[in-house]
Amino acid sequence: SNQQLGGRLPKGVLAPLINLRALYLHGNALKGPLPDPSHWPRIKGVYLQDNLFEGRLPASVARLTQLQALNVRSNNVSGEVPRGLDRLLELQELDLSFNPQLTGTMPASIRRLTNLQWFRVNGCQIRGPIPKFNKLGKLKVVRLQDNQFSGPLPSFGTKMVSLLEFDAGNNLLDGTLPEDLGDVAKLRSLDLTFNRFTGSIPSKFGLLTNLDWLKLSGNLLTGTLPPELASLKLVQALYLERNLLGGPIPPEYGSLWQLKEFNVEHNTGLCGKSVKLARGQIKSSNTSLEVPCPVDIDSEKEL
């Protein structure tokens, strides 16, 4: 790996290596079709990332029942995601990211990969629904951003006890934000920017007390900012701009000592007094936020 190798691999040069356990060719300038892994039935790791390989991912990959890592990031892989990946029951890392000609859908049966820890398919052209991950208790990182995934986010459940990062930004997702995302207690980074999510920000997100980054920009979210987010004592950035949020900024947010970036621009319904942050500043279309909130007429009558 990283030997500045270029050109095509000579045909059949790797075929005799029937006992190969790992193939490291990453970080070169190799081109041509991806090597056929069917010659290496006992292989556990295939690392071909950061090359110029092209063409389809060989269907024979699905026969590598001992495979633990498959990484073809940043190549020119094209065609559809092959079926049968769900047979790779030992797989811990699947990285198909930054292959902009890779299309098709992700098979729903991916949920059978109970040993999966790193799942990255960002920067492709994958479409259709996001598969369910709610039974993958070892999953740590999920990167789905910059694709064409559509439909609602699936339920997260209570078994995703290892998940640290979930990024599904810049897709075509819709529906409301799942309440049970608040049960993913170890989550450090959540990015759902530039989709079509509607409804309010769940107050249960306040349970994500290990969160460093919360990015919900560029959606159709409505309602008010939940005061419960003031429980995110480790959060460094809240990106909520370009939604349809309204009401005042909860004064409790002033106690977020780690918060450096708080962007609520282009939420024309925000009103009330600004909140002084301990370390950062609120970025908003109305810098001062000194816009009186509308008076509820029914509430006035009760008074």
N, C-alpha and C positions, 0 to 999 in steps of 0.2 A: 504494500500500500504506500501511497504518497511517494512513488519513485519516478514521477514524471514520465510514465510509460504512455505511449501513444499508438495509434493505429489499431488494427483489428487483431484479435486473438487468432493465432493459427488454428485452422479447423482441426478439431479432434485432439488438440494438445493437452486438454485437461481430462479427456475421457478415461485414460488408463488409471486415474487416481481414485480407484473404487473405494478405498478406505479413508478418503478425505473427510476430516471432521469439521474444518472451517476454511472458508475461502475469503481472503482479504485482498481485494483489488481496488479499494476505495481511494479517491483522491488522485486519480490519474486523468488521462485524456483518451481512454480506450473507447473505441466506437464499434459499430457493427451490432449484430443481434446479441441479446443477452445469452450468456452461456446456458446450455441445457443441463439442469441439475439432476436429471434422471440417472446419470452415471454414478452418483454419489448417494446411495441409499441411506448411509449412516451419518450424513452431514448434519451438523447442528447449527452452524452459522454461515450465512451468505451475506457478505458486505461488499456491495458494488456501487455504493453511493458516490456522488460527485465525479461522474464520468460522462461519456457521450454515447452510451449504449442506447440502442433504438429498437423499435418494434414491440411486439406484444410480450407480456410476461408469460413465460412458458407454462402451459397447463400442467406439465409434469411436476411443477412445484407442489401441487396438492398431494403427491405421493410420498413426500418427504416426511414421514410420520415422526421422525426424531428431531425435526427442525425446531430450533428455539429462537432464532433471529433471522429475519429477512429484511434487508435494507437496500432499496434501489433509489433512494432519494436523489433528486437533482440529476436526472438523466433525460432521455427523450423517449421514455416508455409511452406507448400508444395503445389504442384498442380498449377493450373493456376489462374491468377487474375480473380475473378468472374465477369461475365457480370452484367449489371444493376446498376453499381455504379453511373452512370449518373442520376439515379432517386433521388439521395441524394442531392436535390437542396439547402438544408440548410448547407451542409458540408463546414466547414472552414479549418479543418486539416485532411489530409490523410497521414498516416505514415505506410508504409509496409516495411521499410528498414531493412537491415541486416537479411534477411531470405533467405539464399543462395539456398534453394530448391524451391523458388517461381518462377514460369516460366510463359509462355504465353506472350501475348501482352497487351499493354495498349489500351483500347477501345478509338477510335477517339472521341466518344461522351462525353469524359471527359470534353470537351470544354463547355459543358452545365453547369458546376458547377461554376456559376458566383460568388459565395460567397467564393470560395476556396482561402485560404491565404498561407497555408503551404502544399507543395506536396513533399513527400520524399519516393522514392522507391529505393534508392541506396543500393548496396550490395546484389542484387538478381540475377536472371538469366533471366530477362525480355528481350524480343527480339522484332524486328520489328521497325516500325517508331515511332518517338517521336510524340505524339499528339500535335495538335495546341493549343497554350495557348494565342493567340493574342487578344482574346476578354475577358480574365480574368483580369479585371482591378484591382482587389483586391489582386492578387497573390503577395506574398512577397518573398518566398523562394521556389526554385525548385532544388531538388537534384536527379539526375539521374545517377550518376557516378557508375562505377563498375557493368555494366550490359552488354547486348549484343544488345543495340539499334543500328539500322543501317539506312542508307539512309541520306539524307540531313537534316540540321536543318530547321525547319519550319520558316516561316516569323514571325517576332515579332510585326510588326505593330506599331501603335502609342498609343494604349490603355493600355499598360502595365506600368501604371504610378506609381505603388507601388513596382515593383520588385527590391529587394535589392541583391539577390544572385541567380546565375544560375550556376550549376555545372553539366556538362555532360561528365566529363573526363573518360578515360578508357572504351570506347565503340567501336563500329565499324562504326562510323559516317563518312560521306564523303561529297563531294561537296565543294562549296566555303562558306566562312563565310558571313552570311547575313549582307548587308549594314545597314538594319534597326535596328540591334542591337545597333547602335549608337544613336537611338531615346529613348532608355530605360534610361532616364536621372538620375534616382535615384540609378542605379546599383552600388554596392560597390565591388562585387566580381564576376569575370567571369572566369570559369575554363573549358577549352575545350581540356585539355591535352590528349595525347596518343589516337588519333583517326586517320583519314585518310583525313583530310581536305587539299584541294589544293587551288591554287590561292594566292593572296596577302592579307596582313592585310589591311582591309578597312581603309582609311584615316578618315572615319566618326567615328571611334572608339575614335578619339580625342575629341568628344563631351561628352564622359562619364566622366565628370569632378568630379564626386563623387567617382570614382573608387579607391579602395585601392589595389586590387590584380588583375592582368591580367596574366593568365596562358594559353599559347598556345603551350607548349612544345610537342615534339614527334609527329608532323604532317608532312605534305609534302608541307608546305607553301613556296612560292617563292616570288620573287620581293625584293624590298628594304624596309628598315624600314621607315614607314611614319613619317615625321617631325611633323605631327599633334599630335602625342602622347605626345609631349612636353607640351600640354595643360592639361595633367593629373596631376595637381599640388598636389593632395593628394595621388597619387599612391606610395605605399611602396615597391612593388615587381613587376618586369616584368620578366616572365619566357618564353623565346622564344627559348630555346636550342633545338637541334635535329630537325631542319627543313632544308630547302634548301634556306635560305635567303642569300642575297648578297648585295654588295655595302657598302658604309660607314655608320657608326653610326652617325646620325644627330647631329651636335654640339649643337643643341637646347636642347638635353637631359640633358646637364649640368645644366640646370635651374630647374630640378626636385628636389626640396629641400627635399622632404620626401622620395625619392627613396633610399632604403637601399640594395636591392638585385636586380641585373640585370644580368641575365644569358643568354648568347648567344652562349654557347659552341656548337660545332659540327654543325656550319653553315659555311662550308668551303669557301663560296663565299664572306664572309665579308672582308672588306679591308679598307684602309685608316688609318688615325691617330686615336688613342684612344681618348676618351672623358673623361675629369675629372668630376666625379660626386661630388656633394656637400657633401654627407654623406656616400655613399657606394662606392663599386668598381665594375667594370665590370668583370664578370667571363666569360672567353672565352678560347677556345682551344689554340688560339694564344694570349698569355697574353698581349702583347704590342699592337696587332692589327696594327703594323707598316708595313702592307703589301700594297704596292702601288696598287691602283685600276687600272684595265685595261683601256687603253686609247681607246676611241671610234674613230676608223680610219676615219669614215665619218665626225666626228666633227673636226678632225685635218685638213682634206682637206678644210673644210669651213674656218678654220682660215688661 
